[in-house]
């Protein structure tokens, strides 16, 4: 490719408007190499200036780098100025909380966001250091703030950072707010001209401690004999999780030493996501070596929680998100004192929670993917989960997924089972006996050319596969659902990654559990093969 005059001029304008000398110099270097004919620099520059980051699942997310299409101080300043203008236009002029994780750039971006909001006239409260995302969600709800901004890229690769936005009530943004805020950002002048102020206030340690105390109060059982292996996966949740567990009475916690301290480079994991194969290997090794009863992995900003269990043959494995979700949901429903309780999950999660809710006389709801929808499922919500390791066990206080509170409730469950001579796998078996065996899996295809994702979705809609009932969720969502007797497939593009995902479920009636499991696994393997073939690019 060649460096076009339009790209060159846009880059010069961005450099002139960037208030950060570091990113100005970075982009000047890329531009100079591109102007010198370096093809790689030309491609890099084109990508850096390819539009602006847009609000996805919960906010902005992208690589930390100079340019309009990256996470940097200029982008954060303009995004926050747009947010401030949008809030002001709606008459929202109260308190905004701002927090951060420990990723590259997080402290700088946190300060930038706080400075813009303070200059815009808001009462700005900044969290004291890198802390889990659920702490911010808790504070927004507890103090009835008008908004909260958390600088985090959750479980993205080390090169990324992000800007997560909560509104009044502590829930993530939903349409049309995201598009309205984007429109407000587009009207913001150059970042260098946005007013800044250091007139913001710190959140006290005592206020943060209110979150820990609330989480520690969640267990309903009395058993506390439990040995736990835990990893925060180089993120910010380790110390707080250990503290919350200790206050709840779970004092025997062994932490993966190499992953205990926040490290933005995530040196011991290829991808800092507990869902990824191999990410929890060190945790399971520790659990086996320490003869633990339960293994817990938090993602880097501690809003997700994955559980590892010991099987009857002594081996360890990580539970799927659906398994964790139905275990925690069943416990919440068995102990809740809320009249007419509601539980919720997403259209891509297992259908088992629906059967469990019916057995408890509780209401059940399914929503589109994402906690921004789950926490708005209806009044009386007591529990929500998504298969991607997100669990909300205390929606009245944290109106979002929360890995630390989920970890404490999981320990409550595991300790109670241990006291009765049972395990989490035993509890899963009992759910299968009571409600049928529900097995889930996922087919995930990653693309470099995003047009292929659209082409595959169009092909599914134009020529639905035989043998399935076909349901198209457009325009509500870019999702198709295929169902047959005891079989369900949901296909959708990922909201955060360049992937097309298919979520599979088979339901097998149980007579003999071992025989039923063999049949279900055979059916699931056959379904996975068929779906993989169906989604193969042509």
Protein Blocks (a to p, Z undefined) as FASTA:
>chain_A
ZZdfklmmmmmmmmmmpcbfklmmmmmmmmmmmmnopaklmmmmmmmmnojadddfkmcc
ddddedjkbccfklmmmmmmmmmmmmmmnopabdcdddddfbehklmmmmmmmmmmmmno
pacdddebjddfklmmmmmmmnopabdcdddehjacfkbccdddddehiiacddfklmmm
mmmmmmpccfklpccdfbbcdddfklmmmmmmmmmmmpmbfbfbdcddddeehpaklmmm
mmmmmmnopabccddfklmpgcfklmmbfblcfkbghklmmmmmmmmmnopabdcdddfk
opaccdddddfkopacdddfklmmmmmmmmmmmmpcbehiaddddfkbcfklmmmmmmno
pacddddedjklmmmnbghiabdcdfkopacfblmlmgcddfklmmmmmmmmmmmmmmno
pafklmmmmmmmmnopadddddddddfblklmmmmmmmmmmmccehiacddfbfkbccdd
dddehiacdddddfkbccdddddddddddfbfmlmmmmmmmmmmmmmmmmmmmmpcZZ
